[in-house]
């Protein structure tokens, strides 16, 4: 679903999501949410890198 969105649509969706979850939250809660999503992003980047390494290894093995 998200891969079909334009950069403008992704920006709008992310802003809308952030505004929706921030509504009614105090500053401390918002900082906790920010930390949580930062960790989610870091974990997703690790997963992406692992998948890229696995894909590279598979393609290299088949090319030999």
MOLIN-V316845 format. One line per field, one symbol per residue. ss: DSSP state (2 for helix, 1 for strand, 0 for the rest). phi: phi as a letter, one per 30 degrees, with the letter a starting at -180 (. if undefined). burial: # if it has 16 or more other ideal C-beta (glycine too) atoms within 10 Angstrom, else .. Layout:
BEGIN
ss: ???
phi: ???
burial: ???
END
This chain:
BEGIN
ss: 0222002222222222222222000022222222222222222222222222222222222220
phi: .dddddedddddddddddddddeicddddddddddedddddddddddedddddddddddddddd
burial: ................................................................
END
